Amino acid sequence: MSAFRLISAFIFCQVVLSSCNNNSRITENKIPEAQIYKISYDTLKDNIISFISGKQHGNNDCLNKFDTLTSWKQFSFRMDSGFSYLDTSRLIKMSDWAETELTYRHDTSVLFYPFGGPDFLNANVFYPNASKYVLIGLEPVGKLPDIYNMTTSEVDEYLNDIWSSLSDIFRRSYFITEHMVDALKKEEVGGATPVVSIFIKRRGYKIVSLDNIDIDINGKWQYSDSLKNKKSFASGVKIDFVPDNSNMIQSLFYFRANLSDEGLKKNEPLRKYLNSLPVCHTYLKAASYLMHSNEFSEIRDLILNKSKSILQDDSGIAYKFFDKEHWDIRLYGRYQRPGKEFSWINETDLAEAYKKMPVKQVPFTLGYNWRTRAINLLYAVKK
């Protein structure tokens, strides 16, 4: 197991690094027994993530030599400006809307986000209190950068690549898979792990632990270092985090996996893992209309069976698959048939429902129609 993993309850620890490679811990700030709560912070990774997020990190000589660089200061300014724009133009509006419209917004149940890639950002805005976020995408898992052993020019290049990988989320609110895969396949960027870590940090959380994980032959997730030479059936990363003002540990699981019927047929352990998920809430956005087809029927059925609620745009599950006797459905925004990229989609029943049902407006842009502002959302709550 990782040296920075949770071990037991009721002890509050903080990792203190005396040098780049010193991972020793000390216990400090002893508090009354009734208030003691165990958290083992991985300050090494938390500092690295703060650095690549453009945020101030804890005192560390190895990082201090880089954050005085003009290039890092410029990167930090761009990140602050980008996320500030996201907050004012979209995220605050999304949060306010969710507060009034989402019945289960503050539920701590699992939030399942298939086809979401590393998009923790939007999921967390809608469902900030989920105990566990399970994200699945095609983007490589990757790892955090080895900042301490990088040259100044390598750090500059890395920060530029990180900025490029975030460009779609700043403009569109979703990742274009081809863009993201191209950006994250570079050795310098290191996959989805740094991107999802940046989103966690920029949402105001502190990193407790970050570990690579895998699905084993029994459909259970395991820490990668415990699998040794055993076969992995899906690779991923697990990140535990807490708000700065709270001790409520939340977890994010990201897996790289093929969720098509054919993909699941070839990967029984992944299928077992998905079927072992508890009753949850599901979020779907910019999902390429995959679950409209028969080729993704298994993951569609699993979502419909396991979910207490589903929040999605029309790219998620086709309207015809919601049994109206079992779901209370609310519609928001304006439905517009998808453009030429998805011209084979034509949900006449959904278009008709928008004409007949009471529909509230959506005060923010989200998903594929960000340019035309023809934003639609469906919120389904199981009866």
Summary of the structure (lengths in Angstrom):
residues: 383
radius of gyration: 21.2
end to end distance: 42.0
largest distance: 65.4
contacts: 1228
relative contact order: 0.12
helix: 39%
strand: 20%
